[in-house]
């Protein structure tokens, strides 16, 4: 699977061939630090002074490299696919090897960092439901008004919380159909390929 780099990312990475390989390696270290601790403007300012370029140029170079490494790590692309992805950038062989080594050295750590940054969504624990039917009221003697009450128990970060939902059977039936359609779509080859690359 090849990375699809936008023109903007290509422009950001176009700065890398203009600097020494040790600077590119330092940019790689800064990119991993950027993922760990967030952006640090002082680092960009210091690097810009040393290289005699604007701060934005350095920042865009680091952000472009960060994007390249995170997307490659997310998709767990192979060495060959990584080389093919950066081939279109027109880098020298030395720079390609350096970027490949940077990717191989840091992909496990980047995947660990990305997994820690991922939000912790609630997970299903149990479900209780009740069907209520109003058959008549004071003003209407013959009416049938069904409603379904659902009590959904969820786990999140070791805590259990409860959501109470109420709906009519027609809406519930539509919801079930949509969920079944989504489950069927998960069985397609395209979704399997995407899920395999996410893991």
C-alpha positions, 0 to 999 in steps of 0.5 A: 500500500502506497502513501498518497501525499498531497501537494502541500506535504510534498512542498513541506518535504521539499526542504529536506534535500537542501540540508545535510543528512545529520539535520534530517536525522535531527528533524526525525528526532524532533518529529518523534518528540513532537508526537510525544510532547507536542510542538515546541516553538523554541526548537524551531527557532533554534534550528531556523537560526542555525540553518539561516531559514525561516521558522515556518520552513523548519516547522513545515519540514518537521510537520511534513516528516511527522506526517510521513512517519505517522501515516506510514506507521499507522498503515504499517507499510512495508520497506518497499512500499515506503521507498516507493511512496517517497520515490515520487519526491525525487530525493537522493538515494542517501536521503531515501535510505536515511528516511527508510532507516528513520521509519524502521527505527521509530515505527513501533514507538510511533504506533505505541504513541498513537495508540496512547493518543487514541480516545478511549470510547465506551464499550458495551457491557449489558442491555435491558429493555422494556416495551410499553404500550398505551392502549387508551387515555381519558380523551382517546379510548382506542389508541395504540401507542407503543414505545421501547425503553432501552437501558444501556450499560457501558464500560469506560476507563473501568467505570460503568455508566448507564444511558436510558433511551426511548424510541418508537418501534419503527425508529428502532427497526430502522436503527437495527436495519442500519446496523445490520447493513453496516455489519454486512459492509464490514464483511466486504473485501475493501473493509477487511483490507482497511481493518488489516492495515489499521491493526 
